[in-house]
Amino acid sequence: MMNQLQRIFSARRLSPTFIPPSCFLHRRPLSTSDTHASSAALHQKMKTPEDGASSKSPSTPSKTSSLNEHELAKFSAIADTWWHSEGPFKPLHLMNPTRLAFIRSTLCRHFSKDPNSARPFEGLRLIDVGCGGGLLSEPLARMGATVTGIDAVDKNVKIARLHADMDPVTSTIEYHCTTAEKLVDEGKTFDAVLALEVIEHVANPAEFCKSLSALTIPNGATILSTINRSMRAYASAIVAAEYILHWLPKGTHQWSSFLTPEELTMILHRASIDVKEMAGFVYNPITGRWLLSDDISVNFIAYGTKRNDLGDI
């Protein structure tokens, strides 16, 4: 597994055919020596009722729901504010251009698309898992993708659908109040599966990643973003963002629910997804912008590809 991680972290790069602004070019390989410090915590997080069933494929429909009812209630309470750029979701509005820069670069490289095209995702079927009010789904649709957005909170889906219907381009997005597990049971698959700022809110990250893998076609792409379980993340993403700056409602995040980059990589590997690239998000308080960086100590995003084997269940 250490050799696998070394290959993953040494492969972090941007597409040579797409040169974004210089502020987007920071990258560094992750040190795999850090994996030993988190291995004990990872073992506990990755335990699931199915761990003893070695014959089970990660694509097998999961009967264990990853839903966290407490988290669903929190987001339902603020669903009406998704498109308020100065509201509780202000950080996501500010981060969205940077998230999209990473998604555009990695997916264009993966699917051999022209990153300079206005609609580079033409012909691709993408799903936005945990779509919320559609902040990510809409720009993906404008880039030409056939987009499905799902969320377990009905109010989120209604808000997303209402907002998308205001533009003929985004009105083509298919929104559903459902879960990844249910779509797996229905046999749905997509070229690329995205779950941004979602995994830290689910009850069972391992089962959730199995569902994301099952929704991804063989050799397809999977992209996740989340928050590192580090003391710096606790200070900035919880203490500062929720209690000092009031960017987010208090209680939005639980530090114990965060995953380290190494833990996420290994959980995805067990679900037949190999992480190929990882980057961090850093906030510049002077410009008020988020930038891609090699600093993954707080917010980070990972791109992986779906293997054809059965994983390490």
C-alpha positions, 0 to 999 in steps of 0.5 A: 500500500505504501508503494501505491501511495508513493505512485499516487502522490508523485503523479500530482500534476496539471495538464500540459495543454492547459496553462491556468493563471500562475496562482493555480500552478503550485503543486508538491508531492505528498510525503508518504511518511505522514501515512504512518501517523494516521494509519491507526485512525484510518483502520478505525474509520475504514471498518464497516460491517462488510469488512469480513466479506472478502468476496463482496465487490465495491460495485455491489449495491450497498445496504448500509446507508451513509446518511447522517440525519443530524447533518441533513437537518442542519442543511435543510434549515438553511436551504433557502440561502444557497444562492445568497452570495453573502449568506451561510454558503459564502465560502462555497461561492468564493471557492467555486471558481477554484474548484472548477479550475481543478475539475476542468483541468483534470477532467479535460486531461482524463477524457482528452478534451480541449480545455480551451473550449467553451464547452469542454465537457460536451458528451460527458455524463456527470453527477454532482452528489450532494449538489445542494442548491446547484452551485457546482451543477450549473457551471458544469452544465454550462461547460457542456456536460449532461449533469445529474444533481442529487441531494438527500435534502428535498428543500435543496433539490427544490431550490436547485431546480427553481434556480436552474430553470431561470436559464435555458442552458442549466434547465437541462440539469436533472435534479433528484432527491435521492442518495448515491446508494439508491442510484447504485441499486438502480444501476446508474453509472456516469463518466465522472462522479463528483462529491465536493464538501460532502464526505465530511457530512456522511455517517460512513465514509467507506460505504459512501466511497463504495457507492461513488465507485459503483456510480463511476464507469470503469476507467471513469473519473471521481473527484472529491473535496473535503477538509483535512483532520488537522489542528490547523483545519480545526483552528481555521475551518471551525474556530475561525470560520464558524465562531470568529468570522461567522462565515458558517453557522456554528456546528456546521463541521465536526473535526472528528468527521474530517479525513486526512488526505492519506485516509481518503486515498486509502479508502478510495483505493479500497473502493477501486478508485486510484487517486492520481492528483491532489491539491489544496485550497488556500484563502487569500484574505487580501484579495478575498480569493481562494487559490489552488496550492500545494498546501493540503493542511486544511481544504483539499481536492482529489481526482482519481480513476476507477479501476476494473478490479474488485478492490481490497475488500 
